[in-house]
Amino acid sequence: MVEAGLGPEPWNVLNQGLAELTGLSIGSVSIVVGAAVLLLWIPLRQRPGLGTVSNVVVCGVAMDATLALLPDAHALTLRVPLLVAGVVLNGVATGLYITAALGPGPRDGLMTGLHRRTGRSIRLIRTSIEAAVVVTGFVLGGTVGVGTVLYALSIGPLAQFFLRRFALPASGTASAAASGAPSAAILQR
C-alpha cells in the first residue's frame, strides 16, 4: 500500500507523521508505536503472546526491508492493484494470525480487547480505531489518500469476515483464552 502511493493504511499515516517529527524511519516508528499500543492492553486485560512480540519487531523490520526492495510503481494500472491487494491481504492476514492463537499484534489486540470489553462488533471497533488513527496521523503530517479511506472503511468488515472463515472449533482450553484467541462473540457479530 505504501508503494502504491494512493494513501497508506491508517497506522502508517500515524507512523509517517511521527517519522516526520522524529527523523526515524517509518519501520522504526512502527516498532515504537506497536510497543506503546501494548500499554493500552493493560486496562483491557489483554495478554500478549509470542505472536504479539513478534509482530512488534517483525512488521517494522519487514516494512523497511520490503520498501527498500520494491521498485517504484508509477503507472496507475500497477498502483491500484497494489492498493487493493494490500487491503485484502491485510484482512486475510488478520484472520489467519489471530486465529493461530499465538497472541494478536498490538493493534489487533487493541481491537479484540475492546471487542471483548464492549461487546461491539469487530467491524465497528476496528473501523473506529482506524478513523481515530487517521485523524491523529493526518494532524501530525501523515499522508492521507484514497487508499487510506478504502482501508479504514474496509479493514473492519474484512477482519471480521476472515476471522469467521479461519476460526477453529472452540477447544475450551485455558491456553487459547489466555493467548487472545478470538472468542465466539467475534463470530456472532
C-alpha positions as CSV (number, residue, x, y, z in Angstrom):
1,M,0.0,0.0,0.0
2,V,2.8,2.4,0.8
3,E,4.4,1.7,-2.6
4,A,1.0,2.2,-4.4
5,G,1.2,5.8,-3.3
6,L,-2.5,6.1,-3.1
7,G,-2.6,6.6,0.6
8,P,-1.2,4.2,3.2
9,E,-3.2,2.3,5.8
10,P,-4.2,4.5,8.8
11,W,-1.5,3.2,11.2
12,N,1.1,4.2,8.6
13,V,-0.4,7.7,8.3
14,L,0.3,7.9,12.0
15,N,3.8,6.3,11.6
16,Q,4.6,8.8,8.7
17,G,3.5,11.8,10.8
18,L,5.7,10.6,13.7
19,A,8.6,9.7,11.4
20,E,8.5,13.3,10.1
21,L,8.6,14.7,13.6
22,T,11.3,12.4,14.9
23,G,13.5,11.8,11.9
24,L,13.2,8.0,12.5
25,S,12.4,5.5,9.7
26,I,8.7,4.6,9.3
27,G,9.6,1.0,10.3
28,S,11.3,2.2,13.5
29,V,8.4,4.3,14.4
30,S,6.1,1.4,13.7
31,I,8.0,-0.6,16.3
32,V,7.8,2.1,18.9
33,V,4.1,2.7,18.2
34,G,3.4,-1.0,18.5
35,A,5.2,-1.2,21.8
36,A,3.2,1.9,23.0
37,V,-0.1,0.4,22.0
38,L,0.7,-2.6,24.2
39,L,0.2,-0.2,27.2
40,L,-3.4,0.2,26.2
41,W,-3.8,-3.5,26.7
42,I,-3.4,-3.2,30.5
43,P,-6.9,-1.9,31.3
44,L,-8.4,-4.3,28.6
45,R,-6.7,-7.3,30.4
46,Q,-5.3,-8.5,27.1
47,R,-2.4,-10.9,27.3
48,P,0.5,-10.8,24.9
49,G,1.9,-14.0,23.3
50,L,4.7,-14.9,21.0
51,G,2.8,-13.5,18.1
52,T,2.4,-10.2,19.9
53,V,6.1,-9.7,20.5
54,S,7.0,-11.0,17.0
55,N,4.5,-8.6,15.4
56,V,6.0,-5.5,17.1
57,V,9.5,-6.3,15.7
58,V,8.9,-8.3,12.5
59,C,6.4,-5.9,10.9
60,G,8.6,-2.8,11.3
61,V,11.7,-4.6,10.0
62,A,9.8,-6.3,7.2
63,M,8.3,-2.9,6.2
64,D,11.7,-1.3,5.9
65,A,13.2,-4.3,4.0
66,T,10.2,-4.6,1.6
67,L,10.2,-0.8,0.8
68,A,13.9,-1.0,0.1
69,L,13.5,-3.9,-2.3
70,L,10.3,-2.9,-4.2
71,P,10.7,-0.9,-7.3
72,D,8.7,2.3,-7.6
73,A,5.3,1.8,-9.2
74,H,4.4,4.8,-11.3
75,A,1.6,3.6,-13.6
76,L,-1.9,3.7,-12.1
77,T,-2.5,0.3,-13.6
78,L,0.1,-1.1,-11.2
79,R,-0.7,1.2,-8.2
80,V,-4.5,0.3,-8.0
81,P,-3.9,-3.5,-7.9
82,L,-1.1,-3.0,-5.3
83,L,-3.6,-1.0,-3.2
84,V,-6.5,-3.4,-3.4
85,A,-4.1,-6.4,-2.8
86,G,-2.7,-4.7,0.2
87,V,-6.1,-4.1,1.8
88,V,-7.5,-7.6,1.1
89,L,-4.3,-9.4,2.1
90,N,-4.2,-7.5,5.3
91,G,-7.7,-8.7,6.1
92,V,-6.7,-12.3,5.3
93,A,-3.5,-12.0,7.4
94,T,-5.5,-10.6,10.3
95,G,-7.9,-13.5,10.3
96,L,-5.1,-16.0,9.9
97,Y,-2.7,-14.8,12.5
98,I,-5.3,-14.0,15.2
99,T,-6.9,-17.4,14.8
100,A,-3.5,-19.0,15.2
101,A,-3.9,-18.1,18.9
102,L,-0.3,-17.1,19.4
103,G,-1.3,-13.6,20.5
104,P,-2.6,-10.8,18.4
105,G,-0.3,-7.9,17.4
106,P,-0.6,-4.7,19.4
107,R,-3.1,-3.0,17.1
108,D,-5.2,-6.1,16.7
109,G,-5.1,-6.9,20.4
110,L,-6.5,-3.4,21.0
111,M,-9.3,-4.3,18.6
112,T,-10.0,-7.7,20.2
113,G,-9.7,-6.3,23.7
114,L,-12.2,-3.5,23.0
115,H,-14.5,-6.0,21.3
116,R,-14.5,-8.2,24.4
117,R,-14.9,-5.3,26.9
118,T,-17.7,-3.6,24.9
119,G,-19.4,-6.4,23.1
120,R,-19.4,-4.3,19.9
121,S,-18.7,-5.9,16.6
122,I,-15.1,-6.3,15.3
123,R,-16.0,-4.3,12.2
124,L,-17.3,-1.3,14.3
125,I,-14.4,-1.4,16.8
126,R,-11.7,-1.7,14.0
127,T,-13.3,1.0,11.9
128,S,-13.5,3.3,14.9
129,I,-9.8,2.7,15.8
130,E,-8.7,3.2,12.2
131,A,-10.7,6.5,11.9
132,A,-9.1,7.9,15.1
133,V,-5.6,6.9,13.9
134,V,-6.1,8.5,10.5
135,V,-7.1,11.8,12.1
136,T,-4.2,11.8,14.5
137,G,-1.7,10.8,11.8
138,F,-3.0,13.5,9.5
139,V,-2.7,16.2,12.1
140,L,0.9,15.1,12.7
141,G,1.7,15.4,9.0
142,G,1.0,11.9,7.6
143,T,-0.3,11.3,4.1
144,V,-3.9,10.5,3.6
145,G,-5.3,9.3,0.2
146,V,-8.0,7.2,-1.4
147,G,-6.2,4.1,-0.2
148,T,-6.3,5.3,3.4
149,V,-10.1,5.8,3.2
150,L,-10.6,2.5,1.5
151,Y,-8.5,0.7,4.2
152,A,-10.1,2.5,7.1
153,L,-13.6,1.6,5.9
154,S,-13.0,-1.9,4.7
155,I,-10.5,-3.5,7.2
156,G,-13.0,-3.9,10.0
157,P,-15.5,-5.8,7.8
158,L,-12.7,-7.8,6.2
159,A,-11.1,-8.7,9.6
160,Q,-14.5,-9.8,10.9
161,F,-15.2,-11.8,7.7
162,F,-11.8,-13.6,7.7
163,L,-11.8,-14.2,11.5
164,R,-15.1,-16.1,10.9
165,R,-13.6,-18.0,8.0
166,F,-10.4,-19.1,9.7
167,A,-11.8,-19.7,13.2
168,L,-11.1,-23.2,14.6
169,P,-13.8,-25.0,16.6
170,A,-13.7,-23.9,20.2
171,S,-11.4,-26.3,22.2
172,G,-12.3,-24.9,25.6
173,T,-8.6,-24.8,26.7
174,A,-7.4,-22.2,29.1
175,S,-4.3,-21.6,26.9
176,A,-6.5,-20.5,23.9
177,A,-8.3,-18.0,26.1
178,A,-5.1,-16.7,27.7
179,S,-3.4,-16.2,24.3
180,G,-6.1,-13.9,23.0
181,A,-7.7,-16.2,20.5
182,P,-10.9,-14.8,19.1
183,S,-13.9,-15.5,21.3
184,A,-17.2,-16.9,20.0
185,A,-18.5,-13.4,20.3
186,I,-16.3,-12.3,17.4
187,L,-18.0,-14.9,15.3
188,Q,-21.5,-13.9,16.3
189,R,-21.4,-10.2,15.4
